Amino acid sequence: MGEMLAYLNGEFLPHSECKLPIFDVGIVLGAAVTDFTRTFNGKLFRLEDHVDRLYKSCKYTQIKLNKTKQETIEISRKLVEENSKVMPGQEWGVVYYMTGGVNEVYAGGAGLPDDMESTYVQHTFPIPSHLWRDLFINGAHCVTPAHRHTPPQCMSSKIKHRNRLHMWIGDKEAHLADPKAVALYLDIHGFATETGGSNFLIYKDGKIISPKPPNILWGISLQTVTEILPGMGIEFVTADINAYDIKNADEAFLPTTPYCIGPVTKINGVPIGDGKPGPLWREILDRWSKMVGKDVYSEITGG
């Protein structure tokens, strides 16, 4: 079996050769933006939306890409096509990782040249559906760590970036309470924001409620939920959500690219609703499945 391909700075090359220099500012300074999408039946889901968000993130951070959006889209499709020959029958995740470039003069930020060329990376991996089986069967336990989410006054929540040390620490804190816990980050006022890999929603008083946009990355999967709900006759609103609201919700959810939407059944050890994945979650997931032409529940659970 051959080796899968990645794309680095204008060249398709084997995964094992896709490496960044130690002086890349994505490593040294965390000066990197990212995005991620996946396939359903081999077709990339909302590819244009993900690429558009990527380019907006790059513009905000002044990471200048030397590829057009359409070129980026074609590279993504090429990677899926070629890697599907190496590992047939897989669904794929496609990762975009863009940095400010390589600074060989100085490892920190005091000697950055003006003419740095950005680092452009795309790579793929097979979607590991089996990892989320327990989530779909039993639901997630969200734990709120002491570390608070980065305020939008410090870093715009509209960009998808790799400055996530606070989430690394927060995840470690949450796992002290429960090794399987998903860290749900609060803002500086104690309101829920998002997890390290998903948005967060509750169902309460007949409405789906999301934390307000200034505190969260508006996910493509979150947007998909807002487009599914009108057909169900359910209102979607944004509001400040605190622990009281979450504990008294009927259901809670994690919208995210890898598994679409997952159920949350506990918050800080307290059951949400009856403590089991709820019927509204399953209906949203089933409607999502029809939209993408694949039974996502069966894909994750194996039946």
N, C-alpha and C positions, 0 to 999 in steps of 0.2 A: 504494500500500500504506500502510495506517495505521500509527501508532506503537504499540508494545507498552505495556502498562500496568504500573505498579508500585503499591505501597501504602505510604503514608507518613502516620502519625499520624491514622488514621481516614478517609483519602481515597484512592480510586483515581485515579491521575493518570498522564500520559505519562512514560515513562522520562526524557525530557529535563528534566522538571520535578521529578523526585525528587532533591532536593538537601538536604544538611545544612548548617546554619549553621556558620560558622568557630569559634564558641564551644561547639559540641557536645563534651561530655566524651569521647565516643567518639573524637574526633579529638585533642583537647588532652591527655587523660590516657590514652587507650587503654582507657577504661572501657566496654567493649562485649563482649557475648557473641553467639554466632552459632550457626547450624546450617545444614544443607544436605541436601536430598534430591533425587531425580530421578524421572522417569516411565519406565515401560516400557509401550509401546502406549498411551500417554496416561494411564496410571494411576500415581499417586504411590506409590512403594515405601516401605512401613513408615512411612507418614506419622505415625501416632500415636506411634510410638517416637521419631521425631525431635522432634516437638513436645513430648513428655513430657521429653526430655532438655533441650530449650531452656528449659522452665519451671523445671526443677531448677537449671540454670545461673543463671537470673535470680534465683531465691530465694537461692542461695548468695552471689551478688554484690550482693544487695539492690537489684536493678533491678526496680522494681515495674511490671508490665504492666497496662494497663487493658482487656485483652482476655482472655476465657476461652480455654482450650485449644480448645474446640469452635469458637469464633469464629475463632481462628487457623487451624484446619484448613479452615474454609469459605472464608476469604480465599485460602488456597493453591489450593484447587480452582477458585475463581473466576478467579484469575490464569491458571492453565493453560487453562481454558476460553476465556477472552477472548483470550489471546495466541495460542492455536491457530487462531483465526479470522484473525489477522493473518499468521501463518506456519504454514499447514496442513502436517501430516505430520511435524512436528518432535517429538523427545523433549525434555523440558524439565528444567532444573535449577531448583530453587526455593531461594532464599537467604533466611535470616532474619538480621537484624542489629538488635540491641537495645542501646541505650546508656543511660547514666544521665540523659541529657537535656542541656539547653542552660543554660549558666551565663554570662550576659552581664555579670555584675558583675566577675569576675576570671577570667583565662585558666588559672590553675593550680589547685591544690587548697586554698589557704589561705583562700579566700572562698566556699566552697560553701554555698548556702542549703539549708535543710531541706525546702523545698517543691518541689523540682525534679520536673518530670514527665518520665518516660522517653521516649526516642525509639524509635518502633516502625516498622521497615522490613521489607517483603517485596518481593523482585523476582525475575524469572526471566531465563533465557537459554537458547538452544538448546544442547543437549549437542553439543560439538564432537568427535564420535567419531573423526574422522580424525586427531586429534592423538595418539592412542595406538596407531596402527597399528604403528609401529616397536617400541613396547614389547611388543606381543603377538607380533610376528614374531621379535624378537631378544632380548627381555628387558631388564630394567633393570640398570644398573650403579649399585650403591649405594656411596657414598663417605661415610666418617665424618669430618666436619669437627672442627676443634679446639674450637669452641664447644659446650659441653655443654647438654643439655636442662635446662629449669627444674626444679629439684627439687620434689617434691610438698610438701615442708615450706614452700616459698615460695608455691606456687600449686597448688591442688588439681588433679590430673590428671583429675578426673571432669567438669570443666566444659569446654565448647568455647568458647574466647574468642579475642580478637583481639590479645593481647599476644604478638606473634610477631617482634619485632625480631631476637631471637637466631637465628630460623630464616631470616630474610632474609639476615643476615650469613653464616650457615652454608651456605646455598644458594650464595652468591657464592664461598665458599671451595671448595665441592665442584666448582663449575664450572671452577675453575682447573685441576683435575685432569682433568676430562672435561666439556665443554660440555653433554652430555646426562645427566650424573650426577644421581641422586636422593640428596639428603643424608639419611643415616640418623644420627640423633642418639644419642649415648651419654649415660648418666647420669654423675654425678660419680665413680662407681666403675668406669666403663669398660664397663658393660653396655649392650646395645642397648635402645632404647626404641621410637621411631617416627619416621616422616618428617614433613615439614610438611603432608602431605595424606593420609596413610594409616597403618594399622598395619603391623606387620612380623611375619612368621612364617617358621619354618624347618620342614623335614621331615627328621627324623633318627631313626635307630633305630626306624623304624616308627611314629613319633608326630609329630603337628603340635605345635610348641612356640611359645608366645607369651611375650614379656616379661611380667613380673609386673604386675598391675593398678596398684599404687601409682605406677608410673613412666609409665603410658600412659593416654590417653583410651580407654575401652572402646568402640570404634566399633560402630555398628549393622551395618556390613558384617562386622566381626570376629565379632559375635554370630551373623550369618547363617552364617558358615563353621562355627561350633561346632554349628549345627543341621543342617548338611548332612553333617558327618563321620560321625555314628552310622550313617547308611544305607550308608556305605562301609566300616564296620567299622574305622575309624581312631580312635585315642585322641587326645584333645586335652588338653594340659597347659600349665601356666605355669611358667616357670623363669627364672633369670638366664642370659642368653645373651651370650657374649663372642665375640671375633673368631675364636677357635679353633673354636667350635661352628658359626659361620656358614660358615667356609671348608671345614669337613668335613661340611656338610649335603648331603643328596641333592638337595633343592630349597629354594627360598625364595620368598616371596610378599608381595604388597602388597594387602591388602584395603582397598577404598575405595569410596565411593558412585559416583563418575562411571563407572568401568569394572568394578566388582564385585571382581575380583581379578586382579592382574597378576603375571607371573613375574619373579623376580630371578635373573639369570644370572652376575653378578659382584659381588664385594665388594672394594673398594680395589684393583681391577685383577686380582684372583685369581678364576678361574672357580669357580662353584658347580656341583657335579656335573660334567656334561659340557659346561657352558657354554652350554646351550641350554634353551629353555622345556621343562619336563618333563611327563611324562604325568599325574602327579597333579594338577598345576595345571589341565591341560585337562579332566580329569574333574570337578574341582570346578566349573569354569566351565560345563561342559555341564549339570551338575545344576542350577546356578543358572539357566541359560537355560530349562530345563524348568519351573522354579518360577515364573518371571516370564512365560513364554510368548513368549520372544523369543530368537533366536540371537545372543547377545552377541558371540561370536567373529566372526561374519559382519558384524555391525553395525560393529565396530571395524576389521576388516581389509578389508571390502568383498567378501568371498568366502570 
